[in-house]
Amino acid sequence: MTAYTATVTVRLKHGVLDPEAETTKQALERLGFELSELRSADRFEIDLEADDAAEAEERAESMAERLLANPTIHDYEVSAAPAAESA
């Protein structure tokens, strides 16, 4: 088994109201920044042991489907890479 860090990024689907992003967008515009759209997202980094990156991604995908994301309102992306070694 090898240590991996799986990353799950969860976003609201297009068309779902995102009040946090709208408030932030308005504040950025008041500060003089021009932007056409802003979306908020949650990012989960999961350290786990797996035989390979595909297994780590599969396990993280299962976590996303079962708990981290609501498929009715969320889209999510999953990736996995070998964990960085601790110093």
Steps between C-alpha positions, in 0.01 A plus 500: 500500500611852421398831657288720272328832536164506327344837428125543465377840380126556545317785325139599462365415155444786255161653566497417873493814715842568656451786751857473636648548153257782416590692818871452431459604136326822605776578752770441237318729258481772768878466532535569128542146368312414182368146469215336317436210736618359831422158642588369843631149560596270784825305472563187704849349520490139616815312599459126453684179420429325170663259256507765225364843404197347327394325822553821700283691252234229509481515878486881501229487231296273726545747789384785277193309380402382847569809712708788368270604213127506440465389136177697464674836548875430483758409240830362622845409374730237647875458457771309683876528516772346714506673838773753563757373744497662843804699602 
